Amino acid sequence: MNSRIQHSLSDGIATVTLANPAKLNAIDAAMWRDLRRVMEDLGSNAETRCVVLRGAGEQAFAAGGDIEEFLTVRATMDDALHYHDELVARALDAIRACPTPTVAAIRGACIGGGLEIAGCCDLRIAGESARFGAPINKLGFSMYPGEMAGLLDLVGPAVLLEILLEGRILSARDALQKGLLTRVVDDEKVFDEAQACAARIAAGAPLVARWHKQWVRRLGSGAPLSEAEKRAAFDFLATEDYREGLAAFLEKRAPRFSGR
């Protein structure tokens, strides 16, 4: 595995680190490829109850794609299509499709591709001095449509167009007000708060967390639920975790969920 995408798993909480600190964690083609694979692996691992994504160090979550390699990886139309559709968009899709809850822990710059990654996570916790944007209008290229989906779902067309058309950099407070963030904390508390958030998620029934993600996505389609889907919403009745949760409540103790 490319060492610039690092990951670990402890007590059900996975940490995925974008590690290219010499370039403010800018993401190159190999990193996009490995990010997709890591997210797919973690999402299929029943031991994973939450995934925290962060950048190495304290200066940046990720300052975008690695522009220095664009002259080679996007030299032709076919090269550009492969890079954005097969590498970038599929990595972002893997984050959005991950059945396990995801939390972005953001310090410093969260720009371009970094903003796209954060926008595909379920929750985003940022430091006061974090900054956000996608000023690619100043570089002469547009955001690939396959990369817009997460941000469009998150903030809607008006805010996304504001970000793309103006190309300005937003403060953490501006980003919070526009719906880009879940919460803002002191810079030095970002990673602790992200871990605490992940621990709260991991303490819940893992099947329930996955179902909640599934149903939020499904309801977002706008189509009415079928009778089969309504019945499937009560699949929890057959789980060990449901019986454990009720028993723990009645016995006034903390539940011990197994994911079954």
C-alpha positions as CSV (number, residue, x, y, z in Angstrom):
1,M,0.0,0.0,0.0
2,N,1.2,3.5,-0.8
3,S,2.5,4.9,2.5
4,R,0.9,8.2,1.8
5,I,-2.5,6.7,2.7
6,Q,-2.1,5.4,6.2
7,H,-4.7,3.6,8.2
8,S,-5.1,1.9,11.6
9,L,-8.0,0.2,13.4
10,S,-8.4,0.3,17.2
11,D,-11.5,-0.5,19.3
12,G,-13.7,-0.4,16.2
13,I,-12.5,3.1,15.2
14,A,-10.4,3.3,12.0
15,T,-8.2,6.3,11.3
16,V,-7.3,7.1,7.7
17,T,-4.6,9.7,7.2
18,L,-3.8,11.6,4.1
19,A,0.0,11.8,4.5
20,N,1.8,14.0,2.0
21,P,2.9,16.8,4.4
22,A,5.6,18.2,2.2
23,K,2.8,19.3,-0.1
24,L,0.2,20.1,2.5
25,N,-1.3,16.6,2.0
26,A,-2.0,17.3,-1.7
27,I,-3.4,14.1,-3.2
28,D,-1.7,12.5,-6.1
29,A,-3.0,9.7,-8.4
30,A,-1.6,6.9,-6.4
31,M,-3.2,8.3,-3.2
32,W,-6.6,8.5,-4.9
33,R,-6.3,4.9,-5.9
34,D,-5.3,3.8,-2.5
35,L,-7.9,5.9,-0.7
36,R,-10.6,4.1,-2.7
37,R,-9.2,0.7,-1.8
38,V,-8.7,1.5,1.9
39,M,-12.3,2.8,2.2
40,E,-13.7,-0.2,0.5
41,D,-11.7,-2.6,2.7
42,L,-12.8,-0.8,5.9
43,G,-16.4,-0.6,4.8
44,S,-16.5,-4.4,4.3
45,N,-14.8,-5.1,7.6
46,A,-17.5,-5.9,10.2
47,E,-15.0,-4.8,13.0
48,T,-15.1,-1.2,11.7
49,R,-17.7,0.9,13.5
50,C,-16.5,4.4,12.5
51,V,-13.9,5.8,10.2
52,V,-12.1,9.1,10.9
53,L,-10.3,10.8,8.0
54,R,-7.7,13.4,8.7
55,G,-4.5,14.9,7.2
56,A,-1.1,14.3,8.5
57,G,0.2,17.1,10.8
58,E,-1.7,20.2,11.7
59,Q,-1.3,22.5,8.6
60,A,-3.8,20.8,6.3
61,F,-6.5,18.3,5.9
62,A,-5.6,18.3,2.2
63,A,-4.7,21.3,0.0
64,G,-6.3,19.7,-3.2
65,G,-4.9,17.5,-5.9
66,D,-1.2,17.4,-6.7
67,I,-1.2,20.0,-9.4
68,E,2.5,19.3,-10.3
69,E,1.5,16.0,-11.8
70,F,-1.4,17.3,-13.8
71,L,0.9,17.9,-16.8
72,T,1.4,14.1,-17.0
73,V,-1.7,12.5,-15.6
74,R,-4.1,14.8,-17.4
75,A,-2.0,15.5,-20.6
76,T,-4.8,14.3,-23.0
77,M,-8.6,14.0,-22.9
78,D,-8.4,10.3,-22.3
79,D,-5.8,10.8,-19.5
80,A,-8.0,13.4,-17.9
81,L,-11.1,11.3,-18.1
82,H,-9.3,8.3,-16.5
83,Y,-7.8,10.5,-13.8
84,H,-11.1,12.1,-12.7
85,D,-13.6,9.3,-13.4
86,E,-11.6,6.2,-12.5
87,L,-9.3,7.6,-9.8
88,V,-10.8,10.7,-8.1
89,A,-14.6,10.2,-8.5
90,R,-14.4,6.5,-7.6
91,A,-12.4,7.3,-4.4
92,L,-15.0,9.8,-3.5
93,D,-17.8,7.3,-4.3
94,A,-16.1,4.8,-2.0
95,I,-16.3,7.3,0.9
96,R,-19.9,8.2,0.2
97,A,-20.9,4.5,-0.2
98,C,-19.0,3.4,2.9
99,P,-21.7,1.7,5.1
100,T,-19.8,2.6,8.2
101,P,-20.1,6.2,9.6
102,T,-17.3,8.5,8.5
103,V,-16.0,11.6,10.3
104,A,-13.6,14.2,8.8
105,A,-11.3,15.8,11.3
106,I,-10.1,19.1,9.7
107,R,-7.2,21.3,10.6
108,G,-5.7,23.9,8.3
109,A,-6.4,23.9,4.6
110,C,-9.3,21.9,3.2
111,I,-9.2,22.9,-0.5
112,G,-10.2,21.4,-3.8
113,G,-9.9,17.7,-3.6
114,G,-9.6,17.9,0.2
115,L,-13.0,19.7,0.3
116,E,-14.5,17.0,-1.9
117,I,-13.3,14.3,0.4
118,A,-14.6,16.1,3.5
119,G,-17.9,16.7,1.7
120,C,-18.4,13.0,1.2
121,C,-18.0,12.2,4.9
122,D,-21.1,11.9,7.2
123,L,-19.8,14.4,9.8
124,R,-17.1,17.2,9.6
125,I,-15.4,18.6,12.6
126,A,-13.0,21.5,12.0
127,G,-10.7,23.8,13.9
128,E,-11.3,27.6,14.2
129,S,-8.5,28.4,11.8
130,A,-9.4,25.8,9.1
131,R,-10.2,27.2,5.7
132,F,-12.2,25.9,2.8
133,G,-12.7,26.4,-0.9
134,A,-12.1,25.3,-4.5
135,P,-10.5,28.2,-6.3
136,I,-9.9,26.2,-9.5
137,N,-11.4,29.0,-11.6
138,K,-8.0,30.7,-11.1
139,L,-6.3,27.6,-12.5
140,G,-8.4,27.5,-15.7
141,F,-10.2,24.2,-15.1
142,S,-13.6,23.1,-13.9
143,M,-14.6,20.6,-11.2
144,Y,-15.4,17.3,-12.8
145,P,-19.2,16.6,-12.5
146,G,-18.5,13.2,-11.0
147,E,-16.6,15.0,-8.1
148,M,-19.4,17.5,-7.4
149,A,-22.0,15.0,-6.1
150,G,-21.0,14.9,-2.5
151,L,-20.8,18.7,-2.2
152,L,-24.0,19.2,-4.1
153,D,-25.8,16.8,-1.8
154,L,-24.3,18.5,1.2
155,V,-24.9,22.2,0.5
156,G,-27.1,22.4,-2.5
157,P,-26.6,24.3,-5.8
158,A,-26.6,27.8,-4.5
159,V,-23.7,27.4,-2.0
160,L,-21.8,25.1,-4.4
161,L,-22.0,27.7,-7.2
162,E,-20.9,30.4,-4.7
163,I,-17.8,28.3,-3.9
164,L,-17.0,27.6,-7.5
165,L,-17.9,30.9,-9.2
166,E,-16.2,33.2,-6.6
167,G,-13.3,30.9,-5.8
168,R,-12.9,32.6,-2.5
169,I,-11.6,30.8,0.6
170,L,-14.1,30.4,3.5
171,S,-13.3,30.6,7.2
172,A,-14.5,27.7,9.4
173,R,-17.3,29.9,10.7
174,D,-18.4,30.8,7.2
175,A,-18.3,27.1,6.3
176,L,-20.3,26.2,9.3
177,Q,-23.0,28.8,8.5
178,K,-23.2,27.5,4.9
179,G,-23.7,23.9,6.0
180,L,-20.3,22.6,5.1
181,L,-19.4,21.6,8.6
182,T,-21.0,19.8,11.5
183,R,-19.2,21.7,14.2
184,V,-16.2,24.0,14.9
185,V,-13.9,23.6,17.9
186,D,-10.6,25.1,19.1
187,D,-7.8,24.0,16.8
188,E,-6.0,22.0,19.4
189,K,-9.2,20.0,20.2
190,V,-10.1,18.9,16.6
191,F,-8.6,15.4,16.7
192,D,-9.7,14.7,20.3
193,E,-13.3,15.8,19.4
194,A,-13.2,13.7,16.3
195,Q,-12.1,10.7,18.3
196,A,-14.8,11.4,21.0
197,C,-17.4,11.7,18.2
198,A,-16.2,8.3,16.7
199,A,-16.3,6.7,20.2
200,R,-19.9,7.8,20.6
201,I,-20.8,6.3,17.3
202,A,-18.8,3.1,18.0
203,A,-20.7,2.7,21.3
204,G,-24.0,2.4,19.5
205,A,-25.2,-0.7,17.7
206,P,-23.2,-1.0,14.5
207,L,-26.0,-2.5,12.4
208,V,-28.2,0.4,13.5
209,A,-25.6,3.0,12.3
210,R,-25.4,1.3,9.0
211,W,-29.2,1.2,8.6
212,H,-29.5,4.8,9.5
213,K,-27.0,5.7,6.7
214,Q,-28.8,3.4,4.3
215,W,-32.2,5.0,5.1
216,V,-31.0,8.6,4.9
217,R,-29.6,7.9,1.4
218,R,-32.8,6.1,0.4
219,L,-35.1,8.8,1.6
220,G,-33.0,11.4,-0.2
221,S,-34.1,9.9,-3.5
222,G,-37.6,11.3,-2.9
223,A,-39.3,8.1,-4.1
224,P,-41.9,6.6,-1.7
225,L,-41.0,3.5,0.2
226,S,-42.3,0.2,-1.0
227,E,-44.1,-2.2,1.3
228,A,-41.1,-4.4,1.2
229,E,-38.9,-1.6,2.3
230,K,-41.2,-0.6,5.1
231,R,-41.0,-4.2,6.4
232,A,-37.2,-4.2,6.0
233,A,-37.0,-1.2,8.3
234,F,-37.9,-3.6,11.1
235,D,-35.1,-6.1,10.4
236,F,-33.6,-5.1,13.7
237,L,-36.2,-7.1,15.5
238,A,-34.3,-10.3,14.6
239,T,-30.8,-9.1,15.8
240,E,-28.9,-10.0,18.9
241,D,-28.1,-6.3,19.3
242,Y,-31.8,-5.4,19.6
243,R,-32.2,-7.9,22.4
244,E,-29.0,-6.8,24.1
245,G,-30.1,-3.1,23.9
246,L,-33.4,-3.8,25.5
247,A,-31.9,-6.0,28.2
248,A,-29.2,-3.4,29.0
249,F,-31.9,-0.7,29.3
250,L,-34.0,-2.7,31.6
251,E,-31.0,-3.8,33.7
252,K,-29.7,-0.3,33.8
253,R,-26.3,-1.1,32.4
254,A,-24.2,-0.2,29.3
255,P,-25.0,-2.4,26.3
256,R,-22.4,-4.7,24.8
257,F,-23.2,-4.8,21.1
258,S,-21.7,-7.5,18.9
259,G,-22.9,-6.4,15.5
260,R,-25.1,-9.4,15.1
